[in-house]
Amino acid sequence: MRSNGKFDFVHTSRRFLLVSAAILLIGLIMLAAKGLHYGIDFSSGTSIDISTSKPVSEQTLRSFLDEQNLGGYGLTPSETRDTVRFEQALTEQQERQFTTNFTSQIDKDASFEVNIVDVDIAKEQQTNALIGLAVASLGIMLYVSIRFEWRFAVAAIAALLYDALFVICIFSIFQLEVNLPFILAVLTIIGYSINDTVVIFDRIRENLRFTKIKTGADLDALVNNSIWQTLHRSVNTVITVLLAAGCLFIFGSESIRLFSLA
């Protein structure tokens, strides 16, 4: 639908909302069924990052890990930096045995970065992450309420929740690892979302000062014009972020890859 030669956002908003609601519903069903794949930050266990001086095949790594008898594990292979996550917290002796065996059997020049999280710390980090997200959302709601009015705040929070839940649901569907960088990514997404929302709301408020609203059609036209007036800025911002995040995802290290993806 076009109005005055331009796409009519308001007229087609219900279609957008229906599509968004359908995607979110599917995601929430998958989230309830599959849950999240928590990384070492939010579940007890041991994560070992192995930097090798030469590429080691995934089959070789798995054969080596199976021989160690250290319980269940997950492997994220790369060319010269592999991440192994054990479901149990390894003892100092088991850790020393693992590194000794690896250097003697696979690569004598390999280096290791070991992270161990026990159950209590994992639960505490989960709680702190949720509190952080809640406080950030509350602060944003108060800011929008004070700067504009409560109806603007409700719309802004609804958009924020959708943006955040969409990413969370995608990570649940594909069982991607959820760790502290993921929480930072969600907070970053919330920041970008509220920034774009405030820019549009500010334009709407500015246009209201010079426009007499007599009918619903007048209000629709004002909102459409406000969106079009800020669209170039929004598109440029998204493209810039996409280029930066894409470069980090392709060329960045394994530790920030999921952050970049989110």
KAVEN-V393547 format. One line per field, one symbol per residue. ss: DSSP state (2 for helix, 1 for strand, 0 for the rest). psi: psi as a letter, one per 40 degrees, with the letter a starting at -180 (. if undefined). burial: # if it has 24 or more other C-alpha atoms within 12 Angstrom, else .. A space follows every 10 residues. Layout:
ss = ???
psi = ???
burial = ???
This chain:
ss = 0110011000 0022222222 2222222222 2222001100 0000111111 1000000222 2222222200 0011110000 1111110000 0222222222 2222200000 1111111022 2222222222 2222222222 2222222002 2222222222 2222222222 2220001102 2222222222 2222222222 2222222200 0000022222 2222222222 2222222222 2222222222 2002222222 20
psi = hihfeihgdd dedddddddd dddddddddd ddddaighad deiiahhhhh hieihhiddd ddddddeefe aiiihgiade hihhhidihi iddddddddd ddddddheei iihhhhhidd dddddddddd dddddddddd dddddddbid dddddddddd dddddddddd dddefihhad dddddddddd dddddddddd ddddddddde hhhdiddddd ddddddddde dddddddddd dddddddddd eiiddedddd d.
burial = .......### .......... ...#..##.. #....##### ########## ##...#.... ##.##..#.# ..#####..# ########## ....#..##. .#...##..# ##.####... .#..##..#. ..#..##..# #..#...#.. .##.###### ########## ###..##### ########## ########## ####...... .......... ########.# ...#...... ....#..... ...####### ##
